[in-house]
Amino acid sequence: MAFRKGQALATESNAAQHRSARKAGIASFVGTTIEWYDFYAYSTAAALVLGKVFFPTASAVAGTLAAFASFWIGFLARPIGGIVFGHLGDKVGRKKTLIITLMLMGCCTTGMGLLPTYAQVGLIAPVLLILLRLLQGIAMGGEWGGAVVLSSEHAPKGKEILYSAFAQQGSPAGNLLATVAFLAVSTLPDQQFMSWGWRVPFLLSAVLVAVGMFIRMSVDESPAMKALKESNKVAALPIGEVFREHKALVAMGVGACVIALSATYFKTTFALSWAVTSIGFDRTQFLSVITGAIIVQLIVQPFGAVLATRLDLKKAIVYMLVPEIVALPIMFWMIATGSTRLAMFGMALASIPHSLYYAAMAGILAKSFPVQVRYTGISLAYQICGMVFAGTTPILGQYLLNATGSIVSVIGLGVAHVVITLVCALMLVSRMQQRESAEHSPVTVPRGAEAH
């Protein structure tokens, strides 16, 4: 009888853990969807409208470059957010920190939709835009790492990569929402789109944040964070410990994120601008192409976490990343044909490899850092990568295109990003497996010690 009672209690406890894990996963997904919606709304607007509204110049290309530069500023601020909110997340708790990041992001994005234009107030307009973009970057810098850690630490043992993928689904979901929002307003006549239509996607953020706050408030703090507090093992200065003990992990983590982050901006921000200004697509036409590719990403991406859980992790990474070396050139070639169908097929094809990898990448990073500095460590790696590689993708791609007059140089940049990611991801997994092996290996008793 006692045995059956114990079995029943264990089963009930296991079911409660799975319910808690699913709840944390869903909350992470909803929260990151809203945060990425806000961030991607800016990237889409940068390609279509911000250069004309906030950075008017005699040259359309110069205005686009200025808009892309303001886009990059958000990435420059993300490591600051990773440090500030990573510190709070590792000291105070994951849940409280994530509530702050969601509120900050929502306020900034809604504020962008209310800004006066350059024609109305002059230089104040781009200054305010850049300030809000900086704050948006700081919020994004703290959001991603916390959402991943919350999902990972609620997950049943052995399923950390699988549950971390909940947070990763927020990226294509947010991107899809932002693209659909701009697709809807892009059908307006040019005068209406330029005067007020582009503001609507930014203002919708206020509604999304209200929904996200309601869901996120209901989630419990992660068990790992509770255990740290109860055992008084919270790091005194998480960022100091990361730089002192885990610099190599951060460096490998930066490299392991490259194509997972930059591919989106090759496809959406840079390719959108290139297709509309150089190939002859109209904005509604190419936004439809991007929408199709994002839907493919949303459907395919979770299978990357499944592959990483069921296969040898190193083999899974190779299977997911190597096809991107072929898929990226195909994508740009098909866009260059000017055919909507071919462009959509090429972009959908190129979305599959990096989407699969993106789903697994978060869990790999989370498992690589010790729990007491996990939030800070993965945030720093991810956000430094965003600043150095992802944020520079549109402006560097546009510069290479202008300098060489050929899309081949941009393709070369994309392939280089894939190679860097592949090498660093394999190195990171090797380091992670070595640490896990050392933690689980039995303690060897020195010969003769039994006599003492």
FINU-693092 format. One record per residue (C-alpha): residue in three letters; x, z, y. Coordinates in steps of 0.25 Angstrom, whole numbers, padded with zeros to 4 digits, always signed. Each point is the difference from the previous one (the first is absolute). Layout:
// FINU-693092
ALAXZY ...
END
This chain:
// FINU-693092
MET+0000+0000+0000 ALA+0011+0004+0010 PHE+0007-0013-0004 ARG-0012-0009+0003 LYS-0002+0008+0013 GLY+0014-0003+0004 GLN-0001-0015-0003 ALA-0013+0000+0008 LEU+0007+0006+0012 ALA+0012-0009-0001 THR-0010-0012-0001 GLU-0007+0005+0012 SER+0013+0002+0008 ASN+0005-0014-0004 ALA-0014-0006+0005 ALA+0001+0008+0013 GLN+0015-0005+0003 HIS-0005-0015-0003 ARG-0012+0002+0010 SER+0010+0006+0010 ALA+0010-0011-0002 ARG-0011-0011+0002 LYS-0005+0007+0013 ALA+0014+0000+0006 GLY+0002-0014-0004 ILE-0013-0005+0006 ALA+0003+0008+0013 SER+0014-0006+0001 PHE-0006-0014-0002 VAL-0010+0002+0011 GLY+0009+0006+0009 THR+0011-0010-0002 THR-0010-0011+0001 ILE-0004+0004+0014 GLU+0014+0002+0005 TRP+0005-0013-0005 TYR-0013-0007+0006 ASP+0005+0006+0013 PHE+0014-0005-0002 TYR-0004-0014-0005 ALA-0010-0002+0011 TYR+0012+0001+0010 SER+0008-0010-0009 THR-0011-0010+0000 ALA-0003+0001+0015 ALA+0015-0001+0003 ALA+0000-0014-0007 LEU-0013-0005+0007 VAL-0003+0006+0013 LEU+0010+0012+0005 GLY+0010-0010+0005 LYS-0010-0007+0009 VAL-0007+0013+0005 PHE+0011+0010+0002 PHE+0013-0009+0001 PRO-0004-0013+0008 THR+0012-0009+0002 ALA+0002-0015+0003 SER+0004-0001-0015 ALA-0010+0002-0011 VAL+0012+0003-0010 ALA+0006+0010+0010 GLY-0014+0007+0000 THR-0001+0000-0015 LEU+0014+0006-0001 ALA-0003+0011+0010 ALA-0013+0003-0008 PHE+0009+0001-0013 ALA+0010+0009+0007 SER-0012+0010+0004 PHE-0004-0001-0015 TRP+0014+0004-0004 ILE+0000+0012+0009 GLY-0011+0006-0009 PHE+0011-0001-0011 LEU+0011+0006+0008 ALA-0009+0012+0002 ARG-0004+0002-0015 PRO+0013+0007-0004 ILE-0003+0010+0011 GLY-0014+0002-0006 GLY+0007+0001-0014 ILE+0009+0012+0005 VAL-0010+0007+0008 PHE-0012+0000-0009 GLY+0009+0000-0013 HIS+0005+0013+0006 LEU-0014+0006+0002 GLY-0004-0006-0014 ASP+0011+0007-0007 LYS-0001+0013+0008 VAL-0015+0002+0003 GLY-0007-0009-0010 ARG-0004-0014-0004 LYS-0015+0001+0004 LYS+0001+0005+0014 THR+0011-0010+0004 LEU-0008-0011-0005 ILE-0012+0004+0008 ILE+0009+0000+0013 THR+0005-0014-0003 LEU-0014-0006-0003 MET-0005+0005+0014 LEU+0012-0004+0007 MET+0000-0014-0005 GLY-0015-0002+0002 CYS+0001+0005+0015 CYS+0011-0010+0003 THR-0006-0012-0007 THR-0014+0003+0007 GLY+0008+0001+0013 MET+0006-0014-0001 GLY-0013-0006-0001 LEU-0003+0007+0014 LEU+0012-0005+0007 PRO+0000-0008+0013 THR+0007-0013-0001 TYR+0013-0005+0008 ALA-0009-0009+0009 GLN-0008+0013+0004 VAL+0011+0010+0002 GLY+0013-0007-0001 LEU+0012+0007-0007 ILE-0008+0013-0003 ALA-0007-0008-0011 PRO+0011-0003-0009 VAL+0007+0013+0003 LEU-0013+0007-0005 LEU-0001-0009-0012 ILE+0015+0003-0004 LEU-0003+0015+0002 LEU-0012+0000-0010 ARG+0008-0009-0009 LEU+0011+0011-0001 LEU-0010+0011-0003 GLN-0007-0009-0010 GLY+0014-0002-0007 ILE+0002+0015+0000 ALA-0013+0003-0006 MET+0002-0011-0011 GLY+0014+0006-0002 GLY-0006+0013-0005 GLU-0013-0006-0007 TRP+0006-0008-0011 GLY+0010+0010-0006 GLY-0011+0011+0000 ALA-0010-0008-0007 VAL+0009-0004-0011 VAL+0005+0014-0002 LEU-0014+0006+0000 SER-0004-0010-0011 SER+0012+0001-0008 GLU+0000+0016+0000 HIS-0014+0000-0004 ALA+0002-0009-0012 PRO+0001+0004-0014 LYS+0014+0000-0006 GLY+0005-0014-0003 LYS-0010-0007+0009 GLU+0007+0002+0013 ILE+0002-0015+0003 LEU-0014-0003-0004 TYR-0006+0010+0009 SER+0009-0003+0012 ALA-0005-0014-0001 PHE-0013+0005+0006 ALA+0007+0002+0013 GLN+0006-0014-0001 GLN-0013-0007-0002 GLY-0003+0004+0015 SER+0010-0011+0005 PRO-0008-0012-0005 ALA-0013+0007+0002 GLY+0004+0003+0015 ASN+0006-0014+0001 LEU-0013-0006-0005 LEU-0009+0008+0009 ALA+0009-0004+0012 THR+0000-0015-0003 VAL-0015-0001-0003 ALA-0002+0007+0013 PHE+0008-0010+0008 LEU-0005-0011-0008 ALA-0014+0004+0004 VAL+0003+0000+0015 SER+0009-0012-0001 THR-0012-0009-0001 LEU-0004+0004+0014 PRO+0003-0010+0011 ASP+0015+0001+0006 GLN-0005+0006+0013 GLN-0008+0011-0007 PHE+0011+0003-0011 MET+0011+0001+0011 SER-0009+0009+0009 TRP-0007+0010-0009 GLY+0000-0005-0015 TRP+0014+0004-0004 ARG-0004+0014+0005 VAL-0011+0002-0011 PRO+0009+0002-0012 PHE+0008+0011+0008 LEU-0013+0007+0004 LEU-0005+0001-0014 SER+0011+0009-0004 ALA-0007+0012+0006 VAL-0011-0002-0010 LEU+0009-0001-0012 VAL+0008+0012+0004 ALA-0013+0009+0000 VAL-0002-0005-0014 GLY+0014+0003-0004 MET+0000+0014+0006 PHE-0012+0004-0007 ILE+0006-0004-0014 ARG+0014+0005+0003 MET-0005+0014+0004 SER-0006+0002-0014 VAL+0013-0001-0007 ASP+0008+0012-0005 GLU+0015+0002+0003 SER+0009-0006-0011 PRO+0004+0010-0012 ALA+0015-0003+0002 MET-0001+0005+0015 LYS-0008+0012-0004 ALA+0010+0004-0010 LEU+0012-0002+0010 LYS-0007+0009+0010 GLU-0003+0011-0011 SER+0014+0000-0004 ASN+0006+0000+0014 LYS+0008-0013-0003 VAL-0005-0008+0012 ALA+0012-0007+0006 ALA+0005+0007+0013 LEU+0003-0014+0006 PRO-0004-0011-0009 ILE+0006-0011+0008 GLY+0014+0007+0000 GLU-0001+0002-0015 VAL-0003-0015-0002 PHE+0012-0004+0009 ARG+0009+0010-0007 GLU-0004-0002-0014 HIS-0008-0013-0002 LYS+0006-0011+0009 ALA+0003-0009-0011 LEU-0015+0001-0005 VAL-0004-0003+0014 ALA+0009-0013+0001 MET-0005-0005-0014 GLY-0014+0003+0004 VAL+0001-0008+0013 GLY+0005-0012-0008 ALA-0010+0002-0011 CYS-0012-0002+0010 VAL+0005-0013+0007 ILE-0008-0011-0005 ALA-0012+0009-0003 LEU-0001+0003+0015 SER+0005-0013+0006 ALA-0008-0010-0009 THR-0013+0004+0007 TYR+0006-0004+0013 PHE+0006-0013-0005 LYS-0014-0004-0004 THR-0009+0006+0011 THR+0007+0002+0013 PHE+0011-0011-0001 ALA-0007-0010-0008 LEU-0013+0001+0008 SER+0007-0003+0013 TRP+0008-0011-0006 ALA-0012-0007-0007 VAL-0008+0001+0013 THR+0011-0004+0010 SER+0008-0010-0008 ILE-0008-0005-0012 GLY-0013-0003+0006 PHE-0009+0011-0006 ASP-0011+0006+0009 ARG+0000+0015+0000 THR-0013+0001-0008 GLN+0005-0009-0011 PHE+0013+0007-0002 LEU-0007+0014+0000 SER-0008-0005-0011 VAL+0013-0004-0008 ILE+0005+0014+0003 THR-0013+0007-0004 GLY+0000-0007-0014 ALA+0015+0004-0002 ILE-0004+0015+0003 ILE-0011+0000-0010 VAL+0009-0005-0010 GLN+0010+0011+0003 LEU-0011+0011+0000 ILE-0005-0005-0014 VAL+0014-0002-0006 GLN+0008+0012+0006 PRO-0005+0012-0009 PHE+0006-0007-0012 GLY+0014+0002+0005 ALA-0002+0015-0001 VAL-0005-0002-0015 LEU+0012-0009-0003 ALA+0009+0010+0005 THR-0006+0011-0008 ARG-0001-0007-0013 LEU+0013-0009+0000 ASP+0014+0004+0002 LEU+0001+0003+0015 LYS+0012-0009+0002 LYS-0005-0012-0008 ALA-0014+0002+0008 ILE+0008-0001+0013 VAL+0007-0013-0004 TYR-0013-0006-0005 MET-0007+0003+0013 LEU+0010-0004+0010 VAL+0008-0012-0005 PRO-0012-0010+0001 GLU-0001+0003+0015 ILE+0013-0008+0001 VAL-0007-0012-0004 ALA-0014+0003+0006 LEU+0005+0002+0014 PRO+0005-0014+0002 ILE-0012-0006-0007 MET-0009+0007+0010 PHE+0007-0005+0013 TRP+0001-0014-0006 MET-0015+0000-0003 ILE-0004+0006+0014 ALA+0009-0012+0006 THR-0009-0010-0006 GLY-0011+0004+0009 SER-0010+0001-0011 THR-0009+0012+0000 ARG-0002+0000-0015 LEU+0015-0002-0003 ALA+0004+0011+0010 MET-0010+0010-0006 PHE+0005-0003-0014 GLY+0015+0002+0004 MET-0003+0013+0008 ALA-0008+0005-0012 LEU+0011-0003-0009 ALA+0011+0006+0008 SER-0009+0013+0001 ILE+0000+0003-0014 PRO+0015+0004-0003 HIS+0002+0009+0012 SER-0014+0006-0001 LEU+0003+0005-0015 TYR+0013+0006+0005 TYR-0006+0007+0012 ALA-0010+0007-0009 ALA+0012+0006-0008 MET+0009+0002+0011 ALA-0007+0013+0006 GLY+0001+0007-0013 ILE+0014-0003-0002 LEU+0004+0005+0013 ALA-0008+0013-0001 LYS+0006+0003-0014 SER+0014-0003+0006 PHE+0000+0012+0010 PRO-0001+0015-0003 VAL-0013+0006+0003 GLN+0005+0009+0012 VAL+0004-0012+0008 ARG-0009-0011-0007 TYR-0009-0003+0012 THR+0012-0001+0010 GLY+0009-0008-0010 ILE-0010-0011-0003 SER-0005-0001+0014 LEU+0014-0002+0005 ALA+0004-0010-0010 TYR-0013-0008+0002 GLN+0000+0001+0015 ILE+0014-0004+0002 CYS-0002-0012-0009 GLY-0012-0003+0009 MET+0008+0001+0013 VAL+0012-0008-0005 PHE-0007-0011-0009 ALA-0015-0001+0001 GLY-0001+0002+0015 THR+0010-0010+0003 THR-0006-0011-0010 PRO-0009-0007+0010 ILE+0010+0000+0012 LEU+0012-0004-0009 GLY-0008-0010-0007 GLN-0004-0006+0013 TYR+0014+0000+0005 LEU+0005-0007-0012 LEU-0011-0011+0001 ASN+0003-0002+0015 ALA+0015+0000-0003 THR+0001-0010-0012 GLY-0013-0007+0002 SER-0002+0002-0015 ILE-0009+0009-0009 VAL+0012+0000-0010 SER+0007+0011+0008 VAL-0012+0009-0001 ILE-0001-0002-0015 GLY+0014+0004-0001 LEU-0003+0013+0007 GLY-0012+0003-0009 VAL+0009-0003-0013 ALA+0011+0009+0006 HIS-0011+0011+0001 VAL-0004-0002-0014 VAL+0014+0001-0006 ILE+0003+0013+0009 THR-0012+0006-0006 LEU+0003-0003-0014 VAL+0014+0006+0000 CYS-0004+0013+0007 ALA-0012+0002-0008 LEU+0008-0001-0013 MET+0010+0010+0006 LEU-0011+0010+0004 VAL-0006+0000-0014 SER+0013+0002-0006 ARG+0003+0012+0009 MET-0014+0005-0003 GLN+0001-0001-0015 GLN+0013+0007+0001 ARG-0006+0012+0007 GLU-0012+0001-0009 SER+0009+0000-0012 ALA+0009+0011+0005 GLU-0012+0008+0004 HIS-0006-0001-0014 SER+0012+0001-0008 PRO+0002+0013-0008 VAL+0010+0010+0005 THR+0013-0001-0008 VAL+0005+0014-0004 PRO+0015+0001+0000 ARG+0007+0002-0013 GLY+0002+0015-0003 ALA-0010+0004+0011 GLU-0009+0005-0011 ALA+0009+0012-0003 HIS-0002+0005+0014 
END
